[in-house]
């Protein structure tokens, strides 16, 4: 579905529809409630992923998972950001990179398991690097 142009998908959806409203079995309040949930989710997901991307170095564009709403439009229901997790060889650069990764992964509210895992891993690597710097681990 990633290769399908959004407008083409919407166009093909509407071409397949006839004049009968397939959502007529629902009242207008239900339709609006569901549509508002899709719109709200779309906004939250995009803001969440864009905040991640703005806080760290990424290797690819933001990837969104889409679902078609009752109005035939696509709404983001999930997403992901791929961070550059390469660690520089010098200790100062490595510490700075791990700080960046930790902040980028834990910056938004409503952290996912992946967010928590990245932040936790970066924190553990920072502690390991600090122990090496202090001479506790050789």
C-alpha positions as CSV (number, residue, x, y, z in Angstrom):
1,X,0.0,0.0,0.0
2,X,3.0,2.3,0.5
3,X,3.4,2.4,-3.3
4,X,-0.1,3.4,-4.0
5,X,-0.7,7.1,-4.3
6,X,-3.2,8.3,-1.6
7,X,-5.3,10.3,-4.1
8,X,-5.5,7.3,-6.5
9,X,-6.6,5.1,-3.7
10,X,-9.3,7.6,-2.7
11,X,-10.3,8.0,-6.3
12,X,-10.7,4.3,-6.8
13,X,-12.7,4.0,-3.6
14,X,-15.2,6.6,-4.7
15,X,-15.4,5.2,-8.2
16,X,-16.4,1.8,-6.8
17,X,-19.1,3.4,-4.6
18,X,-22.5,3.9,-5.9
19,X,-25.1,6.5,-4.9
20,X,-26.3,4.5,-2.0
21,X,-24.6,5.5,1.3
22,X,-23.2,2.3,2.8
23,X,-22.9,4.0,6.1
24,X,-26.7,4.9,6.3
25,X,-27.3,2.3,8.9
26,X,-25.4,4.5,11.3
27,X,-26.7,7.8,12.5
28,X,-24.9,11.0,12.0
29,X,-23.6,11.1,15.6
30,X,-21.9,7.7,15.3
31,X,-20.4,8.7,11.9
32,X,-19.0,12.0,13.3
33,X,-17.7,10.3,16.5
34,X,-15.8,7.6,14.5
35,X,-14.5,10.2,12.0
36,X,-13.3,12.4,14.9
37,X,-11.5,9.5,16.4
38,X,-9.7,8.9,13.1
39,X,-8.8,12.6,12.8
40,X,-7.6,12.8,16.4
41,X,-5.5,9.6,16.1
42,X,-4.0,10.9,12.8
43,X,-2.9,14.1,14.4
44,X,-1.5,12.5,17.5
45,X,0.4,9.9,15.6
46,X,1.9,12.4,13.2
47,X,2.9,14.8,16.0
48,X,4.4,12.0,18.1
49,X,6.6,10.7,15.2
50,X,7.6,14.2,14.0
51,X,8.7,15.0,17.6
52,X,10.9,11.9,17.6
53,X,12.4,12.8,14.2
54,X,13.1,16.4,15.3
55,X,15.1,15.2,18.3
56,X,17.5,12.8,16.7
57,X,19.3,11.9,13.5
58,X,17.2,9.6,11.4
59,X,18.2,7.3,8.6
60,X,14.9,7.2,6.7
61,X,11.8,9.3,6.4
62,X,9.0,8.8,8.9
63,X,6.9,5.7,8.1
64,X,3.2,5.8,8.9
65,X,0.6,3.0,9.0
66,X,-2.7,4.1,7.5
67,X,-6.3,3.0,7.8
68,X,-9.2,4.1,5.8
69,X,-11.8,6.1,7.7
70,X,-15.5,6.1,7.2
71,X,-15.2,9.1,4.8
72,X,-12.9,7.1,2.5
73,X,-9.8,9.1,3.4
74,X,-6.6,7.5,4.9
75,X,-5.6,8.3,8.5
76,X,-2.4,7.5,10.3
77,X,-2.9,5.0,13.0
78,X,0.7,4.2,13.8
79,X,4.2,5.1,12.7
80,X,7.9,4.7,13.3
81,X,11.2,6.6,13.0
82,X,14.5,4.9,12.3
83,X,17.3,6.6,14.3
84,X,20.9,6.5,13.3
85,X,22.2,4.3,16.0
86,X,25.9,4.2,14.9
87,X,28.1,5.1,17.8
88,X,31.3,7.2,17.2
89,X,34.6,5.6,18.2
90,X,35.7,8.6,20.4
91,X,34.2,8.6,23.9
92,X,32.9,12.2,23.9
93,X,31.1,11.6,20.5
94,X,29.7,8.3,21.8
95,X,28.4,9.9,24.9
96,X,26.8,12.8,23.0
97,X,25.2,10.3,20.5
98,X,23.8,8.2,23.3
99,X,22.3,11.3,25.0
100,X,20.7,12.3,21.7
101,X,19.2,8.8,21.2
102,X,17.9,8.7,24.8
103,X,16.3,12.1,24.5
104,X,14.8,11.4,21.0
105,X,13.3,8.1,22.1
106,X,11.8,9.4,25.3
107,X,10.7,12.9,24.3
108,X,7.0,12.5,23.5
109,X,4.3,11.6,25.9
110,X,2.7,8.2,25.4
111,X,5.9,6.2,24.8
112,X,5.6,2.9,23.0
113,X,7.5,-0.3,23.9
114,X,9.9,0.5,21.1
115,X,10.5,4.0,22.4
116,X,11.1,2.7,25.9
117,X,13.5,0.0,24.6
118,X,15.6,2.5,22.7
119,X,15.8,4.9,25.6
120,X,16.6,2.1,28.0
121,X,19.3,0.7,25.7
122,X,20.9,4.1,25.2
123,X,20.9,4.7,29.0
124,X,22.6,1.3,29.6
125,X,25.2,2.0,27.0
126,X,25.9,5.4,28.6
127,X,26.4,3.8,32.0
128,X,28.7,1.2,30.4
129,X,30.7,4.0,28.7
130,X,30.9,5.9,32.0
131,X,32.1,2.8,33.8
132,X,34.8,2.3,31.2
133,X,35.9,6.0,31.4
134,X,36.1,5.7,35.2
135,X,38.3,2.6,34.9
136,X,35.7,0.3,36.6
137,X,35.6,-2.0,33.4
138,X,38.5,-2.7,31.3
